[in-house]
């Protein structure tokens, strides 16, 4: 791996979330669309992840870049096999390039002004991260890239859901499902997720569905509130369902001991 000279090598294997929107994912083929495997992002989302020292994978591409075209089948296969959540921007798009520039302005010690793509960064925190080696990313076979990622990343059973359809899919398909509802714009809720939920869930063999209302469309947000009777203001809360039926709710942030007891019981 090539590591940024300004960053520090990640201290451990980086646990990242799964992309919970990929339940209809099919095996990638020539011409597969990035949006069917990666999550398109913006500066607000990436800056929030960086500001809060959260682990994630970020990829910047350009549509006509020969290296990006060579990397595409390896990256999509990795996502197909792991369901890893990979955020991306397309520097060929003027709006996306502007979003990248806003990220660069805030973190010039990490990102480069004269963007060279394909550009893959794997973050443990905003001060510990690795830059993917292009030679391994663009290898003619999948194995070098797979080996590189396995040395850096473990994909957890934390599923990131940002649509009503994915939330309902889990409810209808899984025998039991644990949701955590929160809004990243709420600092208290965000801190509960970062400091309590993810550290416990990232190493658990059980799955948890993280539902971030901040990324929902207005229509999906209304549907979610109606289905789960959440109300307009959503506290950080876990909802547990068995065979599609409501079983238990736990409101986080009222008492540290009961929060920990709930997580120990369900994760």
N, C-alpha and C positions, 0 to 999 in steps of 0.2 A: 504493500500500500504506500501511496504517497501521502504524507501528512503535511498539513499546512504548517509553515514555519512559525506562525503566530499562535498556533493552538497547542494543546497538550494531547498526547496519546490517550484515548479512552482508558479508564482504569480497569474496565471489565468488559465482558461481553455485553453489548447494548441490547436491552429488551425493548422492542417496539410493538406497537399495536397492529392488529389486523384490520384490513379494510372491510367493514361489515356490509358494504354495498356490493360485494362481488359474488353474491350467492347465485347469480345466473352466469357466471364467468365460464367461458368455453376455452378449449385449448387454442392458444394463439397460432395464427397462420400469417403468411405474407399478406400485408395490407390491413392487419388488425389495427383498430383504432386505439390510440393511447387511453382515451377516456373510458374504455371498457376494462382497464387494468389499473390505471393510476388515478390519483385524485387531483384534479386541477385546483390550483390554489391562488392566493393573492398575497400582497405584502402584509395586510392586517393579520392574516392567519399565521404566516411564517414568523413575523415579528413577535406575536404573542407566544409562540412556542419557544423562541429564542429568549425573550425577556424572562420567561418562567422556567428556563433551564430544563425543558422537557426533551426526551429522546425522540428523534424522528429521522426519516430519510428524505432528502430534498434533491430533486433532479432538474437541471435546466438543459433544454435541448433546442435545436433549430431544425426545422423541417428538411432543409436541403443539405445539412451537414453530413458529410460522408461517414464520419465517426459515429454520429448519432444513428444513422441508418444501420451501421454495423452492430452497434450496441443494442438496438431495439429488440431483436429476437431473444437475446440473452436476458435482458431486463424483463420482458414480458413473460418469459418462461419462469424466471425466478418468482414473479408475482403469482403466476398461475399455480406454482407448486407450494407456495407458502402463504398466500393471501396477505402478504406484507403490505402495510399502508405506505405508499410512496407518493409524496406530494410533488407536483411538477409545474413548471412554467415553460412556455414555448417562446423563446427569444425572437423567433421569426415574426411573432405577432406584436404589433406596436404597443398595444395595451399591456401585454405580458412583460415586454421589455421595460416599460415604465414601472411596473410593479417590482421587477427585479432591481431597478435603480433605487427605488425607495428602501428596499432591504439593504442594499449596498451602502446607502447614505448613513444608515443607523449602525451598521456593523462592518466598517471598512477594514477592520483588522482581520476579518474572516473572508469576506467576499472580494472579488477582483473587479476593478472598473472595466478593464478591457476583457470582456467575457470570452472565454475559450470553452467551446462545447465539444463533446458531451461533458457535463459538469455535474458530478455526483458527490454529495456530501452526506455523511452519516454522523449525526450529532448524539453525543451522550448528554452534554450540556453546551452552553454557549462558549465555554472555554476548553472543552474536550471533544474533539471531533476528528474525523478522518476523511480524506479526499480519495475517491476511488481511483485506482490506477487504470488509465485509459487502455493500456496494453491488455489488461485482463478483461476489461469491460467489452472491448471490441474483438476479442479472440474469436477465431472461426468456430470453435466449439464452446459449449456451455460450461464445461468443467472449470476452467480457470476463474471465471466470474463467480461461479457457485462456491468454489473453495475460498475465494476472497471474502464473500459475504458471510460464509459460515464461521470464519475466523473473527468476524466483527459483530454479527447480529444473531439474536435469537428472537423469533417471532412469538409473542405471548398469546394467551387466550383472551386478551382484552380486545374486544371488537368495537371499532368506532363506527357509529351509525349516524347518518346525517339526513335521512329521509324517512317519511312515514311508511313507505313501502317496505323498507328493510326492517323496521321495527316490527311490523305486522307479520312479515315472513318468519322471523324468529319465534314470535308468539304462536303462530300456526304450525310450525314445523318441529319445534323442540318440545320434548317431554316436560322439561322444566327450564325456566329461563330467569336470569337475574338481570334486571335493568338498573342502571344508575342514571337518573335524570339530573341535568344541571345546565347552567348557562355560563359560558366562559366569561361573559361580560361582568358577571358578579364575582368580585374578588374573593369573597368568603367561600363561595361554591367552588371556584377554581382552585383555591388552596386546599380544600378538602379532597378534591380529586387528586391533585399533585402529591400531597403529603400523606394521605391515608389510603385512598382507593388504589391508585396505580402501584405503589410499593408493595402492597399485599397481593394484588391481582396478577402482577407480571410474572410471578413464579408459581402461580397456582395451576393445577391441572384442570380446574373447573373454569368455565367461561363466564364472563360478565360482559354485558352489552352497555357501552357508554353512549348515552344519547345526549348530544350537545345541541341544545335548542338554538344556540347562536347561529348555527350553520343551516338551520331549516328554512325552507321557503315559508312565506306567510301562510299559504294554503296548508302546507304540511303541518305547520305549527298549530293551526286551528284544529285540524283533524286529530292530532296527537293529544291536545288538551281535552277534547271531547271524549275520545276513546278511554283515556286513563283518568279522566276527571281531575285534571291537574290544577285547574284554575289559571288565572292570568299570571300571577307571580309564582314561579316554580322554585320551591326550596330544594337544596341538594338532598335527594332522597333515593333510596333503593326500593324497587318493587319486585317481589318474587312471585312467579306464576308456576303452577303445576298443571299440566294437561290443559293449558289455555285458560285456567281459572285463577283468579287472584288468591294468593295465600297469605302474604305478609308485606307490610311496608315499614321502612325504617327511615326516620328523618335524621340526617347527619348534622353534627355541629352543636347538639344540645349537651352531650356528655361524652367525654373521650372514652370512658370505660365501656359504655354501652355500644359506642361505635365500634370499638375493637372486638367486643364480644360478638356483634353481628357479623363482622367480617370473618372472624375465626370460625363461625358456624357455617357460613355459606361459601367461603372460599378456602 
